[in-house]
Amino acid sequence: PYEVAIDLTGLNPPGTAASDFHLLVDTDADFSAGASVVVADSFSSSVASFNLASFSDGDYFTIAVERGALVVNSTGDGSDDTPGDGVCDTNASNTAGDPECTLRGAIEEANALAGADTINFNMPVTEAGHSGGMWTITPGSGYDPIAALVTIDGTTQIGWTSDPIVEIDGVSTTSATGLILSGTSDGSTVTGLRIIDFDGDGISIASGADSVTISNSWIGSDGTGSTVPGNGDDGIEVFGTNAVIDNNVINHNFDEGIDVRASGATITGNIIGLEVDGSSGSGNGDVGVAIFSDNTTVGGSTAAERNVISLNFEGIEINSSNNVVQGNFIGTDATGSGDRGNDSDDGIEVNSGMGNLIGGAAAGEGNIIAFNQLDGVNITGGAGHSILRNSILSNGQQGIDLAPGGVTANDSGDGDTGANDLLNFPLITSAVEFGGNITVTFDLDVPAGSFRVEFFDNSAADGSGYGEGETFLSAVTVSAGTGLTHSFSGAEGDILTATATADLGGGTYGSTSEFSAAVVVGSPTLVVNSGSNSADL
């Protein structure tokens, strides 16, 4: 066998893996029909090595390189010398003496090339802006909008373990957004970056940029807890459909943490308003997650899908239909117990739309909604919003409020209309514990149909005398009536509240009421009706 080693130092080839380099061997040097193709065994330190089973005197060979990733190797800000030639090169050198590829140059090159591209990072520690294992890129102006399918992957920078170590600092720009995914960048991914201190959004996903993923990034946070690096508008603005926003830290931005203006977004695993420790932080200046389009999913039933949305002006605001909010911690730290309430408004506010689901009937789907300045859940408009199996406690006003503000009294026959149909809440008439079981008697004055009545325990009664719902205990499906009963495990002294939710069948639900008045579970009253000395059977 023969070994051929080709030193490509100084050429900055577009390939980065051994499989990107092909040796073509031919007897007549036209490298067409009859040429042998050998894939490199290794590529290291700019040298591609090939093993050949045979090689004859007079054979010709050349090297071909498949287009691999565009590799940013500099914290500089120069433009690409020849966009579209397949090579990211500013016609300068980085501090290691290699042809320089900047992030600006890589974006320009990717935009000029047909097909999908990947932008990776391999910046030496000698680069300006490197400190303590972090590489900071400081552009002098905004980048060109990303116009093609591209993956920008900060996790490829040597030294990355879990937190982003490639930072884009917009301090030297004016009226710029960190990264713009234009309408022709469908399917693109941005991962493993810190994006701070831009006057505009941290990231903007334009209309037409569908199925874009933003993951494993810190938007507005430099990890120090400082509020200075936040972006001047939204952390992430979404105008493209079916966006995926996963496992990010989004904090200190002047407006919304995430502003959703297109349908089908999935928002999971993020910390929105706190730092990466899930405890410290100062929140985003307005709403943590603002939803203006339908079919957005915030969270899920697993711990990995859970968002922590805390210390913002308000937690979540919904202005559309058929959105799902499940399994999140809204107003707490990452343990679900510490007070990090959204500090000026509600945990969740629903202003319009139909059929939004907050929580769910299955275990794990409920949210913890606690310590928020005003209501836990405030329904100001629309109907059919279901609020199920959540833990709602220690909010400044009501657990669930159906506009107008304050406890809305039940009306006979429940014929009134308004937010969530102003559905009447259950009236608990008695709650008695015996043998470790509570039997609740209650009335339900609602329209015809089936209703899911949920019962909750509370550490203390709300100051209004009406409920929040700290711990879900049990649920029963009933129709309107008086003297209805339900039994479940519990103890004397438990402080019970209840809600009613229209059960539409097939696992779907409609409007949910406010919480009932709180009732303390008592012991049964035993009536002596005989002078006999006989023992109880």
N, C-alpha and C positions, 0 to 999 in steps of 0.2 A: 504493500500500500504506500501511497504518497501523501504527504501533508503539505498543504499550501496555506501560508499565513499572509494576509494582506493588511497592511497598516494603513488605516484611514484617518490618522491623526490630522487635524486641521481641516478636514473636509465636512465635518458636522453632518454625517449621513442621516437621512430621515428614519432609518431603522434603529431599533433599540434592542431587539431580541435576536438570538441566533437564527431563528426561523425566518427573519426578514431578509437574510443575506443568502444569495444564490450564486454559485459559481457555474458559469456556462463554459463547457469544453467542446471544441469543434476542430475538425481537421482542416477546414477551408476558411475559417475566420468570418463566415457570414452569419453564424450563430442563429441559423434558421432551422430547417428540417435536418434532423440527424444530430443536432447538438445534445450533449448530455447535460443534465442539470443536477447539481449537487448542493444540498442545503448545508449551511455551516453547522459545525458541531458546537462552536462556542463563539461568543462575541464579548470581549472584555478589554478594557483599556484601549478602546478604539481599534482593536485587532480582531479581524474575522478569520477563523481557522476552519479549514476544510480537510477532510480525509477522503482520498480518491483511491478506489480499488485498482485503477490502472491509469497510466499516463504515458503517452508515446512521444518520442522525439518528433518535433515539428507540429505538435498539437498547439492550438491557440486557446487562450482562455480569457474571459472577462468576468467582471463581477456585476451583478444586478441586485438592486436593493428595493424591496417592496416598501411602499410608503408606510412607515410606522408612526408612532406618536411624534408630535411636535414637542420637544423637550425644552422647557424654560430653564435656562442655566444662569440667569442673571436677575438681579433686582432692579436693573436699569429700566429705562422707559423709551428706548429707541424704537423706531419703526422698522418693519421688515424691508430689506433692500429690494427684493423682487417678489412681490406677492404672486402666488400662483405657480412658482417653480418647484413646489414640493419641499422646500427647505426653509426653515425659519432661521434667518441670518440678518443681523442689522448691519453687516459689513464692519463690525467692530469686534473686539474680543472681550470676554468676561475676565474676571480676575485670575482665572486659572490658565488664561491664554488660549482658550478655545473660542471658535466662532460664537458670537453672542446671539442668544435667542431670548428675547424679553416676552413678558406676557402680552404686551401690546403687539409685538411682532407676530406672536403665535396666533392671536385672534385675527390679525390681518391676513396671515397666510391661510388659516382655516377658512375664512370667508371667501378667499379667492379660489379655493380648490373645490372640485366637484366631489360629492359623496361625503361620508361620515369621517370625522377626524377626532383624535384624542390629543388633549394638551396635558402633558405630564410635567413634573418638576424635578430638577436635579441641580440645585444651586449650591455651590461650594460655600464653606463657612467664611471664606475670605471676602464674600460679597458685602458691599455697603448695605446696611440695614439688617445684617445678621447680629443677633444678640441673644444669648441664653437659649440657644436651640430654636429661635424664632427668626424667620426671614420676612422682613417687611418691605413690600413693594409700594412706592409712593409715586403714583402717576402725576404728571403735571397737568393733565386734562382728562376728560372723560374718554373711556374706550369706545371704539366703534361698536355699534350694536352687533351682537352675534347673529350672523345671517344664515348659518348652516347647522346641520346636525353635528353637535360637538359634545364631547365629554371633557370637562375641566376638572382634573383630579388632583387635589392638593395632598391626598393621602400617599401619593407616590414620592413625595419629598423624603429623602433619607433622614431618619430620625423620628418620623411620624409613628405614634403608637395608638392614640385614641383622640386626643385633642388636636385641633387644627394648628399647624405650625407655619403655614403660609398666610400672611396677612396682607390685605390690600387696603391701604390707608389713603382716604380721599382728602386729607387735610390741605393739599396743594391745589385741589381742583375748585372750580366755581360752578355752581348750579348743575352738578353732574350726579348721575346715578352710578352706583358701583358697577353692576353688570346689567346689561339690557339684553334679554332674549327676544329677538325680533320675530315677526310673524312667520318667518321661514326657518325657524330653528326647532321645529317640532321634534320631540323625542330627546332633546338635549338633557344633559345632566351636569349639575355643578355640585361638587362635593369636596369637603375637607378644606374649606377656606374660612378666614376671618375677614369680614368686610365692614369697615368702620369709617366714620367721619366724612361721609359724603353729604352734600347739601340736599340731595334728592333721596330716592329710595336706596336701600342696600342692594336689592335685586328687583328688577321689574320684568315680569313675564308678559309680553305683549299679546294682544289679540291675534289669534292664528297660531301662536306657539303652543300647540297642544301637547299633552303628555310629557311635560317637562318635569324633571325631578330635581329638587334642592335638598341635599342631605348632609348630615355630619358637619355642619358649618355653624359658625358663630356670627350672627348678624347684629351689629351694634355693640358687641361686647369684645373687649380685648383680654378678658379673663382676670383683670385686676380688680374689678368691682367699681372702677371709675365710671362716672356717667358721661364724661367728656366725649368718648369716641362714638356715641350713638349717631345714627344717620338722621338727617334732617326731616325726612318724611317717613314713609312706612319702612318697616324692616324688609318685608317681601310683599310686593304688589302683584296680584294674579289676574290677568285678563285672558289667559289661555285656558282652554278646557282641560279637565282631567289631570290637573297638576298634582304632584305628590310632594308634600313638604314633610320630611321625616328626620327625626333625631337631630334637630338643630337647637341652638341656644339663641333666642331672639329677645334682646333686652336693650334698654336705654334709647330706643328710637323715638323721635319726637311725636310721631303720629301713631298709627296702628302698628301692632306687631306683625300681623298678617292681614291683608286687605283682599278679600276674595270677591272678584267681580265676574267670574265665569263659572259655569256649572261643573260638577263632578270632581271637585278637589278632594284629596284625602290628606288629612293633617294628623300625623301620629308621632308619638314619641318625643315631642318637643318640650323644651322649657321656655315658656313665654312670659317674660317679666322678671325672672330670677336669673342668677348666675348659674354656672355649670354645677355648683355645689347644691343646687336646689333649695337654697336657704337665703343667701344674701341677694342684694339687687335693689333696683329702684324702679323697675317697671317701665313699660312703654307709656308715652305721654297720653295716649287715648286708649282705644279698646285693644285688648290682647288679640282677639280674633274677630274681625268684622266680616259678616257674610251677607253679600248682596245678590247672590245667585243660588239657584236650586241645587239640591242633591250633593251637598257638601257633607263629608264625614269628618268629624272631629273626635279622635280617640277610637276606642274599641273595647272589647271585653278582656283583653290581656294586659299584663303590666307593661309589655313592650310597646303597646299601642297608646298607652296613657300619656296625655299631655298634662303638664303642670302649668296653670295659667293664673298668675298671681302678681300682686303689687302693681297692676296696671290701673288706669283710671277706671276701667270696667273690664270684666272678664271676657264675655262673649256677647256680641250683639248680632241678632238674626233679623234680616229684612227680606226674607224669601221663604220658599216652601220646600218641604220634603228633605230637610236636613237632619242629620243624626249626630247627637252629642252624647257619647257614652264613655264611662270608665275614667273620666278625667278628675284631677284634683284642681278645684277652682277656688282660690282664696287660701290655700294651705301651702306649706312647704312640701318637699318631695316625699316626706314620710306620711303625708295625709293628716298630720295632727297639729303642726305648728301654725300659728296665726300669721298669715301673709296675705290678708284680705285685699282684694282690689279696692283701692282706697278712696274712691269718690262716688261710685255708683253701684250697680247691681253685679251679682255673680253672673247671671245670664239675663239678658233683656231680649224679648221677642216683640218686635214692633209691627210685623205684618206677615202675610203668607198663610199657608195652610199646612197641616200635617207634619209639623216638626216633632221629632222624638228626642226627649231629654231623659236619658236613662234607658231602661228597658225591663221587661218582665223576667229576664233570666239573670242568674247570679253573675256578677262581674260587670254587668252593663250599667249599673247605677254610678252616678258621679258623687264625689264629695264636694259639696258647695257650702263653704263656711267662711265666717269672719269678714264677709264683704260689707261695705259701708252702708248700703241700703238693703234692697231685697235679695234673697237668695235667687229666686226666679221671678221676674217681673214680666207679665204678659200684658202689653199695652194695645195690641191689635191682632186681628186674624183669629182663627179658630182651628180646632182639631189638633192643638198642640198637646202632646202627651208627656206627662212628667211622672216617671215610674221608678220606684225602687231606689231612689237616691237617698243619700245621707245629707240632710240639709239642717244646719245648726249654726248658732251663734252669729247670725247675720244681724245688721243694725236695725232692720225693719222686719217685714214679714218673710216667712219661709217661701210661700208662693203668694203673689199678689196679682189679682185680675183687675185691671184698670176699671174704674178710677182707684186711686191709691187708698190704702187702708183696708180693713176687713169689710168685705161686701156681704151684707146680711142675706140669708136665704130668702127667697120669695116663694109664696105658695104656688105650687104647680110648676115652678121653674120656667115660666114663660118669658122671662126677661132676655134681652140680647145684649151682646157686647163682646169684650175680649174673652176668648174661649167659651163663648155662649153664656158667660157668667154662671157656669154650672154650679148648682147647689152642692155644698159639702155635706158629708154625713153628720148626723146628730147623735152622738153617743149618749145614751140614756142611763146606762149602768155598765160597770166593769168590775167583775168579782173574781178573785183568785181562790181556787180550792185544789189542793193536791198538786200544785205546780202547774196548773192550767188556768188560764184566764178565759172567762166567758164574757163576751161583750154583747150587749143589746144595743141596737141602734136603729134609727129611722133614716130613710133615704127618699127625699122628695125630688124626683128627677123625671124627665120625660120617659116615654115607653122605650124599652130596649134593655140590653144587658150592660152592667157596669161592674168594673173591677174596683173593689174597695180595699185599699191598702192601710194597714195599721202599723204605727211606729211607736217606739219608746223614746223618751227624752230624759236627759240628765236633770233638766229643770224646765218648768213651764215658761213659755214666752211671756214677756211683760204685757202683751196685749190680751193674754188669756187664751189666745188661739195659737195654733201650733206652728212649730217647725216640725221636722221629722228626722231625728238624729239616727235612729237605728231601725231598719226595716224588720218587722216581726212576722207578718203573715198577710195573705191576701185571699179574698173570696169574691166570686162573681155572683151577683144578685140582680134582681129587678127592683123597681121602686116598691117601697112598702114601709110599714111600721112594725116595731117589735122584732126586727130581724136579728139573728144571733150568729156569732162565730166564735170558735174556741181555738186557742193556741197556747204554746208554752209561755210562761211568764211568772211574775212574782207580785205579791202585794206591795204597793208603793210605786209600781211603775207608773210613769206619766204618759198616758196614751193620747195620740192624735190619729186622725184618719183623713184620707183623700178619696175622692171618687173619680173614676176615669171611664169614659164610654168605651165599651168592649165591642168592636165592630166585627169580631170573628176572624178566624184564620190567623190569629197572632197579631192582628193589627188593632190599633186603638185610636180614640179620638180625644176630645177635650178633657182636661183634668181640672178639678176644682181647686179652690184654696184649701188649706188645712182646716180641720174642725177645731172647735174649742178643746182645750186639754182637759182630760179627766184622770184623776188619780185612782188606781186600782185599789179596791178595798177587799175586806174579807166578807164572807157570807154572814148574813144575819140569821141566827138560829132562834126559832120561836118555841117556847115551852108551852105545850098545850095539854099536859097531863101531870098529875101529882104522883104518878107511878115512879118507883125507884129502879125501873128496868134499865139495863145497859143498852147503848145504841147498837143496833145490829150491824 
